[in-house]
Amino acid sequence: MHVPLIPGALGHIECQTSQIFLSGDHTIIVGLIEDAHIYEDEPLLYYNRQFGTFKPPEGSSDARNRDPARATNSAGNTFSTQTDSDVC
């Protein structure tokens, strides 16, 4: 497929448009995945008007063993990214 891809992104998903739904002032496009790639690097985190990074749990030596609900902002403060709407 020849679609624009964002250089330096941690992942790319290429889709074929399957359906288009109009709802008020929104358009929802459903796609069938044709190709996908992920790349190793640290994700950019923006939460509560701050940039930060994910931090491995205490005592963990594996940086891949991250708690997605815990993060560290640029000042080094740890905060939770989980909200009430995240809990089912």
C-alpha positions as CSV (number, residue, x, y, z in Angstrom):
1,M,0.0,0.0,0.0
2,H,1.1,3.5,-0.7
3,V,0.0,5.6,2.3
4,P,1.7,8.3,4.2
5,L,3.6,7.0,7.3
6,I,4.9,9.2,10.1
7,P,8.7,8.9,10.2
8,G,10.0,7.9,13.7
9,A,6.7,6.6,14.9
10,L,6.8,3.5,17.2
11,G,4.3,1.7,15.0
12,H,2.6,1.9,11.7
13,I,-0.7,0.4,10.7
14,E,-1.9,0.3,7.1
15,C,-5.6,-0.2,6.5
16,Q,-8.0,-0.6,3.6
17,T,-11.2,1.4,4.3
18,S,-14.0,-0.9,5.0
19,Q,-16.9,1.3,6.3
20,I,-17.6,5.0,6.9
21,F,-20.1,6.1,9.5
22,L,-21.4,9.7,9.9
23,S,-22.5,10.7,13.4
24,G,-23.2,14.3,14.0
25,D,-20.1,16.3,13.4
26,H,-17.9,13.1,13.5
27,T,-16.9,10.7,10.8
28,I,-15.9,7.2,12.0
29,I,-13.7,5.2,9.5
30,V,-13.4,1.4,10.0
31,G,-10.4,-0.2,8.3
32,L,-9.2,-3.7,7.6
33,I,-5.5,-4.0,8.6
34,E,-3.3,-4.9,5.6
35,D,0.1,-4.4,7.3
36,A,1.4,-3.5,10.7
37,H,4.9,-2.9,12.2
38,I,6.1,-2.0,15.6
39,Y,9.5,-0.6,16.5
40,E,11.5,-0.7,19.8
41,D,11.9,2.5,21.7
42,E,10.4,4.4,24.6
43,P,6.9,5.8,24.0
44,L,6.1,9.5,24.4
45,L,3.7,10.0,27.3
46,Y,1.6,13.1,27.7
47,Y,-0.8,13.1,30.6
48,N,-2.3,15.8,32.8
49,R,-0.5,18.6,30.8
50,Q,2.9,17.0,31.4
51,F,5.3,15.0,29.3
52,G,6.9,11.9,30.9
53,T,8.1,8.3,30.4
54,F,6.9,4.9,31.7
55,K,8.9,3.7,34.7
56,P,9.6,0.0,35.5
57,P,8.1,-1.3,38.8
58,E,10.3,-1.1,41.9
59,G,12.8,-4.0,42.0
60,S,12.4,-4.8,38.3
61,S,15.5,-5.0,36.1
62,D,13.5,-5.5,32.9
63,A,12.5,-2.2,31.3
64,R,9.8,-4.0,29.3
65,N,8.0,-4.9,32.6
66,R,6.2,-1.6,32.9
67,D,3.0,-0.8,34.7
68,P,1.0,1.1,32.1
69,A,-0.9,2.9,34.9
70,R,2.3,4.3,36.5
71,A,4.4,6.9,34.8
72,T,7.1,9.5,35.6
73,N,6.9,13.1,34.4
74,S,9.9,15.2,33.3
75,A,10.5,16.4,36.9
76,G,10.9,12.7,38.0
77,N,7.5,12.6,39.9
78,T,5.6,9.3,39.6
79,F,1.9,9.6,38.9
80,S,-1.0,7.3,38.0
81,T,-2.4,7.4,34.5
82,Q,-5.5,5.4,35.4
83,T,-8.8,7.2,35.8
84,D,-12.2,5.9,37.0
85,S,-13.3,5.5,33.3
86,D,-10.3,3.0,32.8
87,V,-11.7,0.6,35.4
88,C,-14.4,-1.8,34.2
